[in-house]
Amino acid sequence: MQPDPSRERPDHNIAMWGAPGSGKTTLLAALFIALTRRNDDWKIVGSDPASSDYLIEKTNALLRGKVFPEASMALERYHWTLIGPTLRKPGFWGRKAKPGPPTRIGIGMVDAPGGLFGTGRRPAGGPSAPDLSGDPRRQELLDNLERSRGIVFLFDPIREFTFGDAFDHMHAPLARLAERMLVAGEFVDGKLPHHIAVCVTKFDDPRVLETAEKRRLLTADVDDPYRLPRVASEDARELFHELCQVSASGNADMVLNALDQFFHPDRIRFFATSSIGFYVDRRTKHFDWDDFQNMLPGEADEDSRIRGQLHPINVVEPMLWLGQRLAAVRPATEAS
């Protein structure tokens, strides 16, 4: 019997990282939808029954229920595998490369409610925040980052405008990760060895889209029949910088500075992403500047619903970019 490739060990591992409620769960649910709409050989498979059940439940909630996944109320550990064609380099000296096995990219998410890596701030005169320094959940989050060489970092500009806490949730784990890598001898050049895809989420929100439009950063994919607006990766960093200017705390610019300080510049790439995409009328099948909002806001965030079909934007691309970059730096002894 041939081994099931979905059960084999992934070639590379990707960790998901971001503030609580930044959209990790929604992005994963949208990833299945985006891969299916691509109609190519890439697919996402649960690495265990619990992860498969989780993906099925969250994807059905988006597609059928038109609702967003609920925020995590407890520590959650899930693992999936992206399976697709080989990403390895062609043969040497012009020789045709031998067909390789399918590429497997592991995606691990350790999701937890807020507070594990927050600043522990308290209102004036209020009770002190609990000491979570020894919480084993923090170690698990760090273990996941340390094991991976690819990171998807989610930055939610709407949350940042409201709470201004992106740097709070980035600084502590980044400092601890650097400490671990230094001890392991993998911080020798002053940079972490990871590749990091920075996803600026909620591109479909009018405030984010209008910022991109005012900065003349919008483009469209000529192969997209809906002509949905996008921001090219080379321009997404500028969009990130612009959105940092409206941080509630004024600290969002330090997120960008920390990324530059701790990661190699050629190992950072920015993406403007939307898990639900823009509303497209089924009759016209084109983007309409006068009617593009695909989220119907409710009285509370949990009451918000999705209006039409989902057309995820830049949800697959960060994962595949990381897979390609990790394959490119794979040791020659492994790639042969």
C-alpha positions as a Markdown table, in Angstrom:
| # | Residue | x | y | z |
|---|---|---|---|---|
| 1 | Met | 0.0 | 0.0 | 0.0 |
| 2 | Gln | 1.3 | 3.4 | -0.9 |
| 3 | Pro | 1.7 | 5.9 | 1.9 |
| 4 | Asp | -0.9 | 8.6 | 2.2 |
| 5 | Pro | 1.0 | 11.9 | 1.3 |
| 6 | Ser | -1.3 | 13.9 | 3.6 |
| 7 | Arg | 0.0 | 11.9 | 6.6 |
| 8 | Glu | 3.7 | 12.3 | 5.8 |
| 9 | Arg | 5.8 | 14.8 | 7.6 |
| 10 | Pro | 5.6 | 18.3 | 6.0 |
| 11 | Asp | 8.7 | 19.6 | 4.3 |
| 12 | His | 8.3 | 23.0 | 6.0 |
| 13 | Asn | 6.3 | 24.5 | 8.9 |
| 14 | Ile | 4.4 | 27.8 | 9.0 |
| 15 | Ala | 3.2 | 29.3 | 12.2 |
| 16 | Met | 0.3 | 31.8 | 12.5 |
| 17 | Trp | 0.9 | 34.8 | 14.7 |
| 18 | Gly | -1.2 | 37.9 | 15.6 |
| 19 | Ala | -3.1 | 39.7 | 18.3 |
| 20 | Pro | -6.3 | 38.0 | 19.5 |
| 21 | Gly | -9.1 | 38.6 | 17.1 |
| 22 | Ser | -6.8 | 39.5 | 14.3 |
| 23 | Gly | -8.4 | 37.0 | 11.9 |
| 24 | Lys | -6.3 | 33.9 | 12.1 |
| 25 | Thr | -9.3 | 31.6 | 12.2 |
| 26 | Thr | -11.2 | 33.4 | 9.5 |
| 27 | Leu | -8.1 | 33.4 | 7.2 |
| 28 | Leu | -7.7 | 29.7 | 7.6 |
| 29 | Ala | -11.4 | 29.0 | 6.8 |
| 30 | Ala | -11.1 | 31.3 | 3.8 |
| 31 | Leu | -7.9 | 29.5 | 2.7 |
| 32 | Phe | -9.9 | 26.3 | 1.9 |
| 33 | Ile | -12.4 | 28.5 | -0.2 |
| 34 | Ala | -9.6 | 30.3 | -2.0 |
| 35 | Leu | -7.8 | 27.1 | -2.9 |
| 36 | Thr | -11.0 | 25.6 | -4.3 |
| 37 | Arg | -11.7 | 28.7 | -6.4 |
| 38 | Arg | -8.1 | 28.5 | -7.8 |
| 39 | Asn | -8.9 | 25.2 | -9.4 |
| 40 | Asp | -5.3 | 24.0 | -9.3 |
| 41 | Asp | -3.4 | 21.2 | -7.6 |
| 42 | Trp | -3.1 | 22.9 | -4.2 |
| 43 | Lys | -5.3 | 21.7 | -1.3 |
| 44 | Ile | -5.4 | 22.0 | 2.5 |
| 45 | Val | -5.9 | 18.8 | 4.6 |
| 46 | Gly | -6.2 | 18.4 | 8.3 |
| 47 | Ser | -3.3 | 16.7 | 9.9 |
| 48 | Asp | -5.5 | 15.1 | 12.5 |
| 49 | Pro | -9.3 | 14.6 | 13.0 |
| 50 | Ala | -9.7 | 17.6 | 15.3 |
| 51 | Ser | -8.0 | 19.9 | 12.8 |
| 52 | Ser | -10.2 | 18.6 | 10.0 |
| 53 | Asp | -13.3 | 19.0 | 12.1 |
| 54 | Tyr | -12.3 | 22.6 | 12.9 |
| 55 | Leu | -11.6 | 23.5 | 9.3 |
| 56 | Ile | -15.0 | 22.0 | 8.1 |
| 57 | Glu | -16.9 | 23.8 | 10.9 |
| 58 | Lys | -15.3 | 27.2 | 10.3 |
| 59 | Thr | -15.5 | 27.0 | 6.5 |
| 60 | Asn | -19.2 | 26.0 | 6.6 |
| 61 | Ala | -19.9 | 28.9 | 8.9 |
| 62 | Leu | -18.4 | 31.3 | 6.3 |
| 63 | Leu | -20.1 | 29.7 | 3.3 |
| 64 | Arg | -23.4 | 28.5 | 4.6 |
| 65 | Gly | -24.0 | 30.5 | 7.8 |
| 66 | Lys | -22.5 | 33.8 | 6.4 |
| 67 | Val | -21.0 | 34.4 | 9.9 |
| 68 | Phe | -17.5 | 34.9 | 11.2 |
| 69 | Pro | -15.8 | 32.4 | 13.4 |
| 70 | Glu | -16.0 | 33.2 | 17.1 |
| 71 | Ala | -12.9 | 34.4 | 19.0 |
| 72 | Ser | -11.0 | 31.8 | 20.9 |
| 73 | Met | -12.1 | 31.4 | 24.5 |
| 74 | Ala | -9.5 | 28.7 | 25.3 |
| 75 | Leu | -6.1 | 27.5 | 24.0 |
| 76 | Glu | -6.6 | 25.8 | 20.7 |
| 77 | Arg | -4.0 | 23.7 | 18.9 |
| 78 | Tyr | -4.5 | 22.8 | 15.2 |
| 79 | His | -2.4 | 21.5 | 12.4 |
| 80 | Trp | -3.0 | 21.4 | 8.7 |
| 81 | Thr | -1.0 | 20.5 | 5.6 |
| 82 | Leu | -0.9 | 22.3 | 2.3 |
| 83 | Ile | -0.3 | 19.7 | -0.4 |
| 84 | Gly | 0.7 | 20.7 | -3.9 |
| 85 | Pro | 3.1 | 20.2 | -6.8 |
| 86 | Thr | 6.8 | 20.1 | -6.1 |
| 87 | Leu | 8.5 | 23.5 | -5.4 |
| 88 | Arg | 12.1 | 22.2 | -5.8 |
| 89 | Lys | 14.5 | 23.7 | -8.2 |
| 90 | Pro | 15.2 | 22.2 | -11.6 |
| 91 | Gly | 18.2 | 19.9 | -12.2 |
| 92 | Phe | 21.8 | 21.2 | -12.5 |
| 93 | Trp | 23.5 | 21.9 | -15.8 |
| 94 | Gly | 20.3 | 22.2 | -17.7 |
| 95 | Arg | 19.3 | 18.6 | -16.9 |
| 96 | Lys | 15.6 | 18.1 | -16.5 |
| 97 | Ala | 14.7 | 17.6 | -12.8 |
| 98 | Lys | 13.2 | 14.3 | -11.8 |
| 99 | Pro | 9.5 | 14.6 | -10.8 |
| 100 | Gly | 9.4 | 14.9 | -7.0 |
| 101 | Pro | 6.8 | 14.0 | -4.5 |
| 102 | Pro | 4.0 | 16.5 | -3.7 |
| 103 | Thr | 5.2 | 19.5 | -1.6 |
| 104 | Arg | 3.8 | 19.5 | 1.9 |
| 105 | Ile | 3.7 | 22.7 | 3.9 |
| 106 | Gly | 2.6 | 22.3 | 7.5 |
| 107 | Ile | 0.5 | 25.1 | 9.0 |
| 108 | Gly | 0.3 | 25.2 | 12.8 |
| 109 | Met | -1.9 | 27.5 | 14.8 |
| 110 | Val | -1.8 | 27.8 | 18.6 |
| 111 | Asp | -4.6 | 30.2 | 19.3 |
| 112 | Ala | -5.4 | 31.6 | 22.7 |
| 113 | Pro | -7.6 | 34.2 | 24.3 |
| 114 | Gly | -6.0 | 37.6 | 24.9 |
| 115 | Gly | -3.6 | 38.4 | 27.8 |
| 116 | Leu | -0.8 | 35.8 | 27.3 |
| 117 | Phe | 1.6 | 38.2 | 25.8 |
| 118 | Gly | -0.2 | 41.5 | 26.4 |
| 119 | Thr | 1.4 | 44.3 | 28.5 |
| 120 | Gly | -0.8 | 43.6 | 31.5 |
| 121 | Arg | -2.0 | 47.2 | 31.6 |
| 122 | Arg | -4.6 | 48.0 | 34.2 |
| 123 | Pro | -6.9 | 51.0 | 34.7 |
| 124 | Ala | -5.7 | 53.6 | 37.2 |
| 125 | Gly | -6.6 | 52.3 | 40.6 |
| 126 | Gly | -7.8 | 49.0 | 39.2 |
| 127 | Pro | -6.6 | 45.5 | 40.2 |
| 128 | Ser | -3.2 | 44.3 | 39.0 |
| 129 | Ala | -3.2 | 42.0 | 35.9 |
| 130 | Pro | -2.4 | 38.4 | 36.7 |
| 131 | Asp | 1.1 | 37.2 | 36.3 |
| 132 | Leu | 1.2 | 34.9 | 33.3 |
| 133 | Ser | 5.0 | 34.7 | 33.0 |
| 134 | Gly | 5.0 | 31.0 | 33.9 |
| 135 | Asp | 1.8 | 30.0 | 32.0 |
| 136 | Pro | 2.6 | 26.9 | 30.0 |
| 137 | Arg | 0.4 | 28.2 | 27.1 |
| 138 | Arg | 3.0 | 30.9 | 26.5 |
| 139 | Gln | 5.7 | 28.3 | 26.1 |
| 140 | Glu | 3.5 | 26.4 | 23.6 |
| 141 | Leu | 3.0 | 29.5 | 21.5 |
| 142 | Leu | 6.8 | 30.1 | 21.5 |
| 143 | Asp | 7.5 | 26.5 | 20.7 |
| 144 | Asn | 5.3 | 26.8 | 17.6 |
| 145 | Leu | 7.2 | 29.9 | 16.4 |
| 146 | Glu | 10.6 | 28.4 | 17.2 |
| 147 | Arg | 9.9 | 25.1 | 15.3 |
| 148 | Ser | 8.7 | 27.0 | 12.2 |
| 149 | Arg | 10.8 | 28.8 | 9.7 |
| 150 | Gly | 7.9 | 30.5 | 8.1 |
| 151 | Ile | 5.5 | 32.9 | 9.9 |
| 152 | Val | 2.2 | 34.4 | 8.8 |
| 153 | Phe | 1.9 | 37.6 | 10.9 |
| 154 | Leu | -1.6 | 39.2 | 10.9 |
| 155 | Phe | -2.0 | 42.9 | 11.4 |
| 156 | Asp | -5.6 | 44.1 | 11.8 |
| 157 | Pro | -5.7 | 47.9 | 11.0 |
| 158 | Ile | -9.3 | 48.2 | 12.3 |
| 159 | Arg | -8.4 | 46.7 | 15.7 |
| 160 | Glu | -5.3 | 48.9 | 15.8 |
| 161 | Phe | -7.4 | 52.0 | 15.2 |
| 162 | Thr | -9.6 | 50.9 | 18.1 |
| 163 | Phe | -7.2 | 49.3 | 20.6 |
| 164 | Gly | -3.7 | 50.2 | 19.4 |
| 165 | Asp | -2.3 | 46.9 | 20.9 |
| 166 | Ala | -0.5 | 45.3 | 17.9 |
| 167 | Phe | 2.9 | 46.1 | 19.3 |
| 168 | Asp | 1.9 | 44.9 | 22.8 |
| 169 | His | 1.1 | 41.4 | 21.4 |
| 170 | Met | 4.2 | 41.4 | 19.1 |
| 171 | His | 7.0 | 42.6 | 21.4 |
| 172 | Ala | 7.1 | 40.0 | 24.1 |
| 173 | Pro | 6.9 | 36.9 | 22.0 |
| 174 | Leu | 9.5 | 38.4 | 19.5 |
| 175 | Ala | 11.9 | 39.1 | 22.4 |
| 176 | Arg | 11.4 | 35.6 | 23.8 |
| 177 | Leu | 11.8 | 34.0 | 20.4 |
| 178 | Ala | 15.1 | 36.0 | 19.8 |
| 179 | Glu | 16.3 | 34.8 | 23.2 |
| 180 | Arg | 15.7 | 31.2 | 22.3 |
| 181 | Met | 17.3 | 31.5 | 18.9 |
| 182 | Leu | 20.4 | 33.2 | 20.4 |
| 183 | Val | 20.8 | 30.3 | 22.9 |
| 184 | Ala | 20.4 | 27.8 | 20.0 |
| 185 | Gly | 23.1 | 29.6 | 18.0 |
| 186 | Glu | 20.7 | 30.7 | 15.2 |
| 187 | Phe | 20.9 | 34.4 | 15.8 |
| 188 | Val | 24.5 | 34.8 | 14.8 |
| 189 | Asp | 24.0 | 37.6 | 12.3 |
| 190 | Gly | 21.7 | 39.6 | 14.4 |
| 191 | Lys | 18.6 | 38.4 | 12.5 |
| 192 | Leu | 16.1 | 35.6 | 13.0 |
| 193 | Pro | 16.3 | 32.8 | 10.5 |
| 194 | His | 12.5 | 32.9 | 9.7 |
| 195 | His | 10.7 | 34.1 | 6.6 |
| 196 | Ile | 7.7 | 36.2 | 7.5 |
| 197 | Ala | 4.6 | 37.1 | 5.5 |
| 198 | Val | 2.9 | 40.2 | 7.0 |
| 199 | Cys | -0.8 | 40.2 | 6.2 |
| 200 | Val | -2.6 | 43.5 | 6.5 |
| 201 | Thr | -6.1 | 42.2 | 7.0 |
| 202 | Lys | -9.6 | 43.6 | 6.3 |
| 203 | Phe | -8.6 | 45.1 | 3.0 |
| 204 | Asp | -12.3 | 45.0 | 2.1 |
| 205 | Asp | -13.1 | 47.5 | 4.9 |
| 206 | Pro | -13.9 | 50.9 | 3.3 |
| 207 | Arg | -11.4 | 52.7 | 5.5 |
| 208 | Val | -8.6 | 50.4 | 4.4 |
| 209 | Leu | -9.6 | 50.4 | 0.7 |
| 210 | Glu | -9.9 | 54.2 | 0.7 |
| 211 | Thr | -6.5 | 54.6 | 2.2 |
| 212 | Ala | -5.0 | 52.5 | -0.5 |
| 213 | Glu | -7.0 | 54.4 | -3.2 |
| 214 | Lys | -5.8 | 57.8 | -1.9 |
| 215 | Arg | -2.2 | 56.6 | -1.9 |
| 216 | Arg | -2.7 | 55.3 | -5.5 |
| 217 | Leu | -1.7 | 51.8 | -4.5 |
| 218 | Leu | -4.6 | 50.0 | -6.1 |
| 219 | Thr | -4.3 | 47.7 | -9.1 |
| 220 | Ala | -6.3 | 44.8 | -10.6 |
| 221 | Asp | -5.3 | 41.3 | -11.8 |
| 222 | Val | -5.9 | 41.1 | -15.5 |
| 223 | Asp | -6.9 | 37.5 | -15.1 |
| 224 | Asp | -9.5 | 38.3 | -12.6 |
| 225 | Pro | -13.0 | 38.2 | -14.3 |
| 226 | Tyr | -14.4 | 40.4 | -11.4 |
| 227 | Arg | -11.6 | 43.0 | -11.7 |
| 228 | Leu | -11.4 | 43.2 | -7.9 |
| 229 | Pro | -9.0 | 45.9 | -6.6 |
| 230 | Arg | -5.7 | 44.7 | -5.1 |
| 231 | Val | -2.5 | 46.0 | -3.7 |
| 232 | Ala | 0.7 | 44.6 | -5.2 |
| 233 | Ser | 3.1 | 43.1 | -2.7 |
| 234 | Glu | 5.7 | 45.7 | -3.4 |
| 235 | Asp | 3.2 | 48.4 | -2.4 |
| 236 | Ala | 1.6 | 46.6 | 0.6 |
| 237 | Arg | 4.4 | 47.8 | 2.9 |
| 238 | Glu | 3.5 | 51.4 | 2.1 |
| 239 | Leu | -0.1 | 50.7 | 2.9 |
| 240 | Phe | 1.0 | 49.1 | 6.2 |
| 241 | His | 3.0 | 52.2 | 7.0 |
| 242 | Glu | 0.0 | 54.5 | 6.2 |
| 243 | Leu | -2.4 | 52.5 | 8.3 |
| 244 | Cys | 0.0 | 52.6 | 11.3 |
| 245 | Gln | -0.5 | 56.4 | 11.4 |
| 246 | Val | -4.0 | 56.0 | 12.9 |
| 247 | Ser | -3.1 | 53.7 | 15.7 |
| 248 | Ala | -5.0 | 54.4 | 18.9 |
| 249 | Ser | -1.8 | 54.1 | 21.0 |
| 250 | Gly | 0.6 | 55.6 | 18.4 |
| 251 | Asn | 2.8 | 52.6 | 18.7 |
| 252 | Ala | 2.0 | 50.8 | 15.5 |
| 253 | Asp | 5.1 | 52.2 | 13.7 |
| 254 | Met | 7.2 | 50.2 | 16.1 |
| 255 | Val | 5.7 | 47.0 | 14.7 |
| 256 | Leu | 7.3 | 47.9 | 11.3 |
| 257 | Asn | 10.6 | 48.9 | 13.0 |
| 258 | Ala | 10.7 | 45.6 | 14.9 |
| 259 | Leu | 10.1 | 43.6 | 11.7 |
| 260 | Asp | 13.1 | 45.4 | 10.1 |
| 261 | Gln | 15.3 | 44.9 | 13.1 |
| 262 | Phe | 14.7 | 41.2 | 13.7 |
| 263 | Phe | 14.2 | 39.8 | 10.2 |
| 264 | His | 16.3 | 39.9 | 7.0 |
| 265 | Pro | 14.8 | 42.4 | 4.5 |
| 266 | Asp | 14.6 | 39.8 | 1.7 |
| 267 | Arg | 12.7 | 37.5 | 4.1 |
| 268 | Ile | 9.8 | 39.9 | 4.7 |
| 269 | Arg | 6.9 | 40.3 | 2.4 |
| 270 | Phe | 3.7 | 42.3 | 2.8 |
| 271 | Phe | 0.2 | 41.3 | 1.6 |
| 272 | Ala | -3.0 | 43.3 | 1.7 |
| 273 | Thr | -5.5 | 40.5 | 2.4 |
| 274 | Ser | -9.2 | 40.0 | 2.8 |
| 275 | Ser | -10.8 | 36.7 | 3.9 |
| 276 | Ile | -14.2 | 37.6 | 2.5 |
| 277 | Gly | -13.3 | 39.9 | -0.4 |
| 278 | Phe | -15.7 | 42.4 | -1.9 |
| 279 | Tyr | -19.3 | 42.1 | -2.8 |
| 280 | Val | -19.9 | 41.2 | -6.4 |
| 281 | Asp | -23.5 | 41.4 | -7.8 |
| 282 | Arg | -24.3 | 38.0 | -9.5 |
| 283 | Arg | -25.8 | 39.8 | -12.5 |
| 284 | Thr | -23.0 | 42.3 | -13.3 |
| 285 | Lys | -20.2 | 40.1 | -12.0 |
| 286 | His | -18.0 | 43.2 | -11.6 |
| 287 | Phe | -16.6 | 45.2 | -8.7 |
| 288 | Asp | -18.8 | 48.4 | -8.1 |
| 289 | Trp | -17.3 | 51.3 | -6.2 |
| 290 | Asp | -20.8 | 52.3 | -5.2 |
| 291 | Asp | -21.7 | 48.9 | -3.7 |
| 292 | Phe | -18.7 | 46.9 | -2.7 |
| 293 | Gln | -19.1 | 46.1 | 1.0 |
| 294 | Asn | -19.4 | 42.4 | 1.6 |
| 295 | Met | -19.8 | 42.6 | 5.4 |
| 296 | Leu | -23.1 | 43.6 | 7.0 |
| 297 | Pro | -22.2 | 45.2 | 10.3 |
| 298 | Gly | -24.4 | 44.3 | 13.3 |
| 299 | Glu | -24.9 | 46.0 | 16.7 |
| 300 | Ala | -22.0 | 44.0 | 18.0 |
| 301 | Asp | -19.0 | 42.5 | 16.2 |
| 302 | Glu | -20.4 | 39.0 | 16.6 |
| 303 | Asp | -23.6 | 40.0 | 14.9 |
| 304 | Ser | -21.8 | 41.0 | 11.7 |
| 305 | Arg | -22.7 | 38.8 | 8.7 |
| 306 | Ile | -21.4 | 38.2 | 5.2 |
| 307 | Arg | -23.5 | 39.6 | 2.4 |
| 308 | Gly | -22.6 | 37.7 | -0.7 |
| 309 | Gln | -20.2 | 35.2 | -2.2 |
| 310 | Leu | -16.7 | 35.0 | -0.8 |
| 311 | His | -13.8 | 36.0 | -3.1 |
| 312 | Pro | -10.8 | 35.9 | -0.8 |
| 313 | Ile | -7.9 | 38.2 | -1.7 |
| 314 | Asn | -4.3 | 37.3 | -1.0 |
| 315 | Val | -5.1 | 34.5 | 1.3 |
| 316 | Val | -3.3 | 31.7 | -0.6 |
| 317 | Glu | -0.4 | 33.9 | -1.8 |
| 318 | Pro | 1.3 | 34.4 | 1.6 |
| 319 | Met | 1.3 | 30.6 | 2.2 |
| 320 | Leu | 2.7 | 29.7 | -1.2 |
| 321 | Trp | 5.3 | 32.5 | -1.0 |
| 322 | Leu | 6.5 | 31.1 | 2.3 |
| 323 | Gly | 6.6 | 27.6 | 0.9 |
| 324 | Gln | 8.6 | 28.7 | -2.2 |
| 325 | Arg | 11.1 | 30.6 | -0.1 |
| 326 | Leu | 11.5 | 27.8 | 2.4 |
| 327 | Ala | 12.1 | 25.3 | -0.4 |
| 328 | Ala | 14.7 | 27.7 | -1.9 |
| 329 | Val | 16.8 | 27.7 | 1.3 |
| 330 | Arg | 16.4 | 24.0 | 1.9 |
| 331 | Pro | 19.9 | 22.4 | 2.4 |
| 332 | Ala | 21.4 | 20.9 | -0.7 |
| 333 | Thr | 21.8 | 17.5 | 1.0 |
| 334 | Glu | 18.0 | 17.4 | 1.5 |
| 335 | Ala | 17.1 | 18.7 | -1.9 |
| 336 | Ser | 19.1 | 16.2 | -3.9 |
